[in-house]
Amino acid sequence: MAGHSHWAGIKHKKGKADKQRSNLFSKLSKEITVAAKLGDKDPEMNARLRSAIQAAKSANMPKENIERAVDKSSHSINENFENLRYEGFGPFKIAVIVESLTDNRNRTASKVRTIFQKSGGSLGTQGSSSHNFKQIGIIKINKNEISDEKIFELAIDSGATECFLNDDLHEIHCDKNEIYNIKKILEKTIKKFISTEISWIPLNHVELSGEKLNSAQEFLEELLEDEDTQNVYTNLKKGNI
């Protein structure tokens, strides 16, 4: 039975990983399609599309999937996607911001509200939880692309506000309104980027443990699994997520 249990465990983990990968590819494809639809289909002329494609490549999305997502922008004339933000508090009062990309705001609002209510949380109005965060631009670069010393120089020269050195990547923080201008300067030296995004960073953190932590994690995972959700931000301490 032990061998069978081990096999079942591996199968379950693989199934979950495959689902998460498929979910990620779906979100990346949608962002590529919308970016191509709203701007030039040439990534060199469209900063949002260029960043979306770079993120897809970093996630190992196949080239044909990327091309298909760009092509879809020409065939989805009647599909109008919009970026929506939802704010609220999840279980145990963790602050949450949900960013969605949807073609049906009523459907998305209903699903997000249901997930919040089911967890014992509540969806609020815009501003209800975002005051717990600051919004900044974040550019992530693989550490193999450039040395620590050089990335610091580039970050300063480009006008970035912070540069962090993590184990496997460089993380540059900047004013959200300057992110694509700074990215353009960095692109003169760096060819491959992990991601370029405007993120919500918590001003303070909430720590949970045991069953409370499990409940909070399940709630956040359910939000992320929704097809309309692009990003979920929370002030639950990172080590807890």
N, C-alpha and C positions, 0 to 999 in steps of 0.2 A: 504493500500500500504506500510505503514511503516513496518508492520510485514513481508511482502513479501520481502522488500528490505533488512531487517535484515537477513532473511533466505538466500537470494542470496549472501549476504556478507560473511556469515559463510561458505556457500558451496564453494565459490570462494577461501577463505583462506584455507579451508581444502584440496581442490583440489591442490592448490599450495604447501601446506605442504607435501601432499602425493607424489607429483612429485619430490620435493626436496629430500625426504627420499629415493625414488626409485633411484634417480640419485646418491645419496651418496652411497647407497648399491652397485650400479653398479661399482663405482670407487673403493670402498674398495675391492670388489670381484676381480676386475682386478689386483689390487696390490697384493692380496694374491696369485692368480694364478701365476703371474710372479715371485714373491719371491720364491714360491715353485718350480717353474720350473728351476730357476737359481741356487738354492741351495738344501740343504737337506729338505725333506718333514716333518721332525721332527722339530717342532718349537724350541725345546731345543737346537738343533744343528744349527739353522739358525736364526740369530738375526733379519734380515729383515722380515722374515716370522713371527717371534714371535711378533714383533712390529705391523705388519699389522693385525694380529689376535687380539691383544690387542685393537687396534683402532676400529676394527669391533665390538668387545664386548662392548666397551664404547658407541658405536652408537646404541646399542641394536639390532644388526643384529642377526637373529635367528641362532642357532647352526648348523642347517642343511644347511643353506646358506654358512656358513664358510667351512664346510666339503666338500660341492659341489665345492667350489672354489679351494680348495686344490686338490681334485680329478681331476679337469679339467686340471691341469698342466700335468697330465700323458696322456691325450687324445688330447692335442693341440701341438703335436710334430712339426707340420708344421707351426704353428703360431709363428712368431718371433716379439715380442713387443720390442720397444726401447723407452728410455726416451729422449725426445727432449725439448729444451728450446727456447721460442720465446720472443723477447724483442721489446718494442716499446713505443709509447706514445698515450694515448687515448684522448678523448675529453678534451679540455682545458689544454692540455699538462701534464696530470697526467702520471707519469712513471709507466709502467706495465711490469711484468714478468709472462709468462704463461708456466707452466710445463705440458707436455703431455706424455701420455703413449699410444703408437699407433703401429698398425701393418701395417700402410700405411702412410708414411710421406708426400706423395703428397696430399692426401686427407686432412690430418690435417693442413698442411701449407695453403692450399687453403681456408679452413673454417676459420682459425684464421685471415688470411689476410682480408677476406671479412668482418668479424666482426669489425676489426679495421677501415677499409675504410668506412664502413657504418656509423660509429660513428663520422667520421671526423678526426679520428686519423691516425696513420701510423705505419706500422711494420718496424722495423729497423734490423740491423745486430746484432750479439751477441756482447755485450759490450755497445750497444747504450744507454740502460737505466739502466743496472745493476750497473753502477758506482754510482747510487743514493741509493744503498742498501749495506748492509753487510750480508754475509751468515754465519749463526751460527746454532748450534744444539740446539733444544728446547725439553725438556722432561716435560710433564704435568702430575701431580698426583692429584687425588681427595684429598681434604683437610681432609676428614674423615680417610684417610689411615695412617696419621702420624702427629704428633704435629709440630707446627711452630719451636720450639727450636730444635727438632730432625732433621727436614729436613735441617735446616741451618748447623748443624754438619755434616750430611751426604754429603751435597753439597760441603763443604770445603774439607772433607776427600777424596772425589771421584775425586777432581781436577776440579770441575765446576768453571766457571768464575763469575756467578751471580745466585742469588736465589730470586725470587719475590713471595710475598704472596698476592694473589688475594682473592676476596670474597669467591670463592668456589673451588679454586685449588691452588696448588703450581706449580710454573713454574721455571724450572732450565735451565739456559743457559750455553753452553759450546762450545769449539772448535768443528767445524763440523767433523773433523777427529777423534775426541775422543768420539763421542756420544755413540757408542755401548760399548766401554770399560767402560765408566762412568755408562751407563745403567746396565751393568753386576754387578757392585759394588752395585748399588741401589737395584737390584733385590734380594740381600741377606737379605734385610730388608723389602722391599715393594713388594707386590704381584700383585697389580692392578695398571695399568697405563692408563691414558686417551689417550695419544699419544706420539710418539717419532718421531721427524721429523727434517729434515734440512730445515730451512726457510730463506727467504730473508727479512731482517728488514730494513725499510727505514731510511736513515740518516737525512732526513728532510721531512716535510709534506706539502701537498697542501690542503688548506681549500676552499670548495665550498659551495654555498647555492642556494636555489630556484631551478629554472629550470636547471641551470648548474649542480647542485648536482643530480637532477633526471636523467639527461642525462648520467652522469658518472656512476650512480648506475645501470641503465638499461644496459649499455655497459658491466660492470663487471659481471652482472648476466647472460648475454648472453654468455660470455666466459665460466663461470662456468657450464652452462647448457650443453655445448658441451660434447659429450660422450667421446672424447679423452682427455679432460682436466682433470688433477688431482689437480692442485693448481694454484691459481692466486694471485699474490702479487702486491700491489700498494702503492704509497706514498700518496694517498688520506687519509686525517686524519681519524683515526679509528672511531671517533664519527660520521663521515659523511657516513660511509659505512652501 
